[in-house]
Amino acid sequence: MILRRRILDPERLLAVARALEPRASLVDGVLDWEDGPSLDAMAAHLTTTFGPVRLVAADYLGASWIAGPPGRATEQVVNRTLGPAALLVVVLRAWGAWGPLGPNSQAPPDGLARIAETPGDYPIPTAMARILLEGGAEPSRPTDAIELVARVGYERLWAEAWTRFD
């Protein structure tokens, strides 16, 4: 049996979360933020104040996701979303890793979430996303971003992004 503890002081939870992500909000007990720190980073940050904290996302880029330590921990429901730029970078990284994405792709269901949780600087996918954004793209869902990349062409974007580097 796993015992689940809840953080009882919502104002304190929000204040601690905002120390890491100033735009965080708390609505109906769900901690919410766009872009900003990964779920893993937020779980580690909250753990410093509240003890072990596990963040539970019901739909994180199309998959359920849990961040934080296994075992006994305080659980907090979260909703981390990605803005258009960050979403495009995640999709472009996945495309580069697994090949073309779409209804018949081989990407694991939690693959996009796993990529979003992997920290690092990715200059080519970032430049590719910038090209799409400059063209007026503003995807809000992974499927929108996948369809956009398929329509424009991953290889074409990659070639254009590469020319932007010295």
N, C-alpha and C positions, 0 to 999 in steps of 0.2 A: 504494500500500500504506500502510495506517495502522498505525503502531506503537503498541501499547497497553502502557502501563506500569502496574504494580500497586504500591500502597503496601505495603511489606513488613513494617512494624512495626504490627501490629494494636493493641497497647496505646497507642502514640502516636496512631494514628488516632482511637481512642475518646476519649482524653484531649482531643485538639483539638476533636473534635465536641462533647463534653460542655461545653466552654467556651461554646459557643453554645446547646446544648440539653442541659441536665443529665440528662434522662431517656433520652438515647440509649443504645442497646445495640448490641453487635456479636455476632451469632450466625452461626456457620459462614461468616464472612467478609462477611456482609450487615449493613450499617449500618442500624439501625432506629430510628424515633421516631414518636410520635403527635402530631398537631397541630404546635405549635412552628413553627420557621422553615420557609420554603418550600425546595424543592429548590435553586432558584437562589441563595437566601441561604446555604444550607449549602455549595454548591459554591464560592461566593466566599470564604466563611470558610476552608474547607480549602485553597483556593488560596494564601492568605497564608502557610501553613506548608509545603505540599508542592509548590508550583508549580502549573501548570495541572491542575485536577481536573475530570473529567466524571463526573457522577452518572447512573447508568443504573437506571431503575425498570422492571421487566418489566410490572407491573400497577399503575398509578397511577390509581385511579378508573376502571378499565376500559380504559385505554390504556397503551401503552408510552411512556415519556417519558425524554428525555435533557436534563440541565441542565449547563451549563458551556460552556467554550470549544470551538469546533470545532478540528480539527487534532490535533496531537500533544498528548496530555494523559494523565494517570493516570486510569484508569477505576475507579470504585468502584460496586459493586452496592448499591442502597439499597431500603428499603421504608418510605416515609413513609405513614402511615395518618392518617385524620381521625376524631376522635371524633364522637359524635352531633351535638353543637352545630355544629362546623365543617362537617361533612358536610351538614347541613341548610342552612346558609348558602350553601354552594356550589351546591346544587341549587336553592334559591330564587333565587339570582342568575341561574343559567342559565335558569330558568323565566321570570324577568322579561325576560331578553334575547331568548330565542328562542320564547317562548310555551310552551304545554303540552308537557311531556316525557312520554315513554312509548315503547312499542315502535315507533310510527310517527313519532316526533319528528324534526325536522330538525337536531338538535344534531350537530355533527361528533363523530366518535369520541373525539377528544382534547379536546373542548370543556370537560368538567368539570375536567380537569387544568389546562387553560389558565386557567380561572377561579380555581382553587385557587392558582395561581402568581401571580395578580395581586394585589399588596398593596393595602391600603386599608381604610377603615372604612365599613361598609355598615349604617347604623342600622336601616332598615326590614327587610331580610332577617334581621338579627340579632334584631330584636323578633319577627318571624314565627317564627323558630326557637325563641325562648324560649317562645312560646305553645305550640308543639308539645311542647317538653320538659316544660313545666308540666303538660301533659296525659298525661305518662307515656311519650312517644315516646323510643325509643332505637335509631334505625336504625344498622346497622353496614355496610350496603352502599348504593351509590347507588340501586339498584333499590328497596330498602326505603324510602328517603327519597322517591323519586319517587312510589311507590304511596301513601305517607302523604299527601303534598301533594295528590295527585289525589283521594283519599278525603275529606279535610277541605275542600279547595277553596282554590286560590291566592287568588282574589279575596276570599273571606271572611277569610282570614288577613291579607291586605294591609289590609283595612278595619279589622280589629281592632287590628293593629299600629299603624296610623296614629293611632288614638284614644289611644294611650299617649304621644304626644308633645304638648307644649304649643304 
